Amino acid sequence: MGKHKGRAWHSRLLAAALGVTALAAATSVWTAQADTTGGRPAVSVASPDERDRPVDKVAVDIAHASDRGARGVNITIDDGPDPVWTPQVLRLLKDEGVKATFCMVGTQARAYPDLVKQVVADGHRLCNHTVSHDTAMDTKPEAYQSQQILDAERMITKASGGVRSQYYRAPGGAFTPYSRQLAASHGMRPLGWNVDTKDFEHPGADTMVATVKREVSNGPTVLFHDAGGERSQTLAALREVLPWLKEQGYSFGYPVR
C-alpha cells in the first residue's frame, strides 16, 4: 500500500493496536498486552512448541519475482481480512481458480479468525502486514518495529490455527535493514510489489485494469486491497483482469521465498 493513502484507516488500526499492545523492549519476543478478562497487563510469551518449531530459511532482500517464472503473476491482497470484502474476494478467486497472497494486519486477523482460516483452507498464502499498518515504521525505533512485526505474526498464526506467514510486507514499503532481517529470521520473506493498482484511491475499475495491463510486463507482483474502505471497484477490476491475464498466457503463483 502506498504511503500516500488517506490517514483515517491507519489511525483506526493504530488506535485498535494501541489498545492491546505496548512498545516492546528491543530484546523481547512478544510485548506486554492488556488482559481482556481482568484488565491487568499480562505478558504474552511464545510457548516452547512455538519457539522450537523450525523456521524456513529465506532471503532478506525484497522479493518481487514469481515462483511460476517469467510468465507468472503474483496477486497480493492487503489490509484484511474484512468481513464484507474478503469473502467476496475469496469467492471470486475460487471461481477463477486463482491463488493469491493475503497480507494481513494483525488486529484484523485477531478480529476475524474464521476468515483467516478460510484464506488458508482455500489454498492461499499468508503475509504479515504488521499490527497497525504504520507507514512511518521506517522512522521508528527497532523495538517498535519488532513489536509491530512479531506481535502481528503471533496474532495471524493464532487466528489461522497455527499456519505461519510466509512473507512480510512493510506498510507503504517502509522497510528497514533491521525489519527485513528480523522478518527473514522468522521465516518471512520481505515482499514488495511491481504493479500498484492504487485501488485505495478509488480511481475506477477501468483505470485499475489499465494499470495492470500497462505495467505487468515490468514485474509480476500486483497489489490490491480487501479492506480499508469500500472495495467494489477492486472486485470489478479483478473480475476483468484475471481472465485477461490468463488470455495473455500468464499463470498465477506465489512470490519467491
Secondary structure in CASP SS format (residue, H / E / C, confidence):
PFRMAT SS
TARGET T0000
AUTHOR 0000-0000-0000
METHOD secondary structure of the structure
MODEL  1
M C 1.00
G C 1.00
K C 1.00
H C 1.00
K C 1.00
G C 1.00
R H 1.00
A H 1.00
W H 1.00
H H 1.00
S H 1.00
R H 1.00
L H 1.00
L H 1.00
A H 1.00
A H 1.00
A H 1.00
L H 1.00
G C 1.00
V C 1.00
T E 1.00
A C 1.00
L C 1.00
A C 1.00
A C 1.00
A C 1.00
T C 1.00
S C 1.00
V C 1.00
W C 1.00
T C 1.00
A E 1.00
Q E 1.00
A E 1.00
D C 1.00
T C 1.00
T C 1.00
G C 1.00
G C 1.00
R C 1.00
P E 1.00
A E 1.00
V E 1.00
S C 1.00
V C 1.00
A C 1.00
S C 1.00
P H 1.00
D H 1.00
E H 1.00
R H 1.00
D H 1.00
R C 1.00
P C 1.00
V C 1.00
D C 1.00
K C 1.00
V C 1.00
A C 1.00
V C 1.00
D C 1.00
I C 1.00
A E 1.00
H C 1.00
A C 1.00
S E 1.00
D C 1.00
R C 1.00
G H 1.00
A H 1.00
R H 1.00
G E 1.00
V E 1.00
N E 1.00
I E 1.00
T E 1.00
I E 1.00
D E 1.00
D C 1.00
G C 1.00
P C 1.00
D C 1.00
P C 1.00
V C 1.00
W H 1.00
T H 1.00
P H 1.00
Q H 1.00
V H 1.00
L H 1.00
R H 1.00
L H 1.00
L H 1.00
K H 1.00
D H 1.00
E H 1.00
G C 1.00
V C 1.00
K C 1.00
A C 1.00
T E 1.00
F E 1.00
C E 1.00
M E 1.00
V C 1.00
G H 1.00
T H 1.00
Q H 1.00
A H 1.00
R H 1.00
A H 1.00
Y C 1.00
P H 1.00
D H 1.00
L H 1.00
V H 1.00
K H 1.00
Q H 1.00
V H 1.00
V H 1.00
A H 1.00
D C 1.00
G C 1.00
H C 1.00
R E 1.00
L E 1.00
C E 1.00
N E 1.00
H C 1.00
T C 1.00
V C 1.00
S C 1.00
H C 1.00
D C 1.00
T C 1.00
A C 1.00
M H 1.00
D H 1.00
T H 1.00
K C 1.00
P C 1.00
E H 1.00
A H 1.00
Y H 1.00
Q H 1.00
S H 1.00
Q H 1.00
Q H 1.00
I H 1.00
L H 1.00
D H 1.00
A H 1.00
E H 1.00
R H 1.00
M H 1.00
I H 1.00
T H 1.00
K H 1.00
A H 1.00
S H 1.00
G C 1.00
G C 1.00
V C 1.00
R C 1.00
S C 1.00
Q C 1.00
Y E 1.00
Y E 1.00
R C 1.00
A C 1.00
P H 1.00
G H 1.00
G H 1.00
A C 1.00
F C 1.00
T C 1.00
P H 1.00
Y H 1.00
S H 1.00
R H 1.00
Q H 1.00
L H 1.00
A H 1.00
A H 1.00
S H 1.00
H C 1.00
G C 1.00
M C 1.00
R E 1.00
P E 1.00
L E 1.00
G C 1.00
W C 1.00
N C 1.00
V E 1.00
D E 1.00
T C 1.00
K C 1.00
D H 1.00
F H 1.00
E H 1.00
H C 1.00
P C 1.00
G C 1.00
A H 1.00
D H 1.00
T H 1.00
M H 1.00
V H 1.00
A H 1.00
T H 1.00
V H 1.00
K H 1.00
R H 1.00
E H 1.00
V H 1.00
S H 1.00
N H 1.00
G C 1.00
P C 1.00
T E 1.00
V E 1.00
L E 1.00
F E 1.00
H E 1.00
D C 1.00
A C 1.00
G C 1.00
G C 1.00
E C 1.00
R C 1.00
S H 1.00
Q H 1.00
T H 1.00
L H 1.00
A H 1.00
A H 1.00
L H 1.00
R H 1.00
E H 1.00
V H 1.00
L H 1.00
P H 1.00
W H 1.00
L H 1.00
K H 1.00
E H 1.00
Q C 1.00
G C 1.00
Y C 1.00
S E 1.00
F E 1.00
G E 1.00
Y C 1.00
P E 1.00
V C 1.00
R C 1.00
END
